[in-house]
């Protein structure tokens, strides 16, 4: 029985950790897809507005294309 609960705990923990990790769109600032989508839903309509609100796109630039794709959708 103990092994089952250990497995259950680990599977829940690992799932939540993976979901959070997959949600990060900007590794430099830790900005998440959820945050970017919230800003878009609230009226942000260009990369500068997203960058000003989150700091994303101000570091290495690898998230620029991902955020631009979100803005297009």
N, C-alpha and C positions, 0 to 999 in steps of 0.2 A: 504494500500500500504506500509506503514512504517513497519508493521509486516513482510511482505514478504521480504523486504530488510534486516531486522534484522535477519530473518531466513537464508537468503542467505549468509550473512556475517558470521554468526556463523557456518554454514555448511562448508563453505570454510575454515575458521580458524581451526575448529576442524579436518577436513580432513588433512590439512597440518601438524598440530601438531601430529596427530596420525601417519602419515607416517614417520615423523622425529623420533618419539619415537620408532617405530617398526624397524627403520633402525639401531639403536644403537645395536652393538653386544657386546661391552665391557662397562659395567656401570662404572667401575673404571676410565677409561680414556675418555669415550665418543666416542670411536672409532666406526665407522659405517661399516656396511656390504659393502657399496659403496666404502669406502676407502680401505678395505681389498681386495675387488675384483679388484680394480684399481692396487694395489700392485701386486696381483697375475698375472694380465694381463701384467704388466710391468716386470715380470720375477721372482718375489719372489716365492720361492718354498719350504720353510719350516717355521716352527713356529718361529724360532729365527729371521729370517729376518722380519717377520711381527711384532714381539715384538720390535725389534730394531727401526723400522720405526714409530711405533704408541704408544708403551708403553703397548699395549694390552698383556695379559698373564703374566703381571708382578705384578698384584695385587692379587686378590682373586683366580684367576685361573678358574673361571666358564666359561669363554669364550674359553678356550683352545679347547674343543671338537668341538665347533661351527666353529672355524677357521680351525681346522684339517679337518673337513667335507668339508669346502669350498676348501681347498687345494686338496682334493681327487677328487673333481668334475671337 
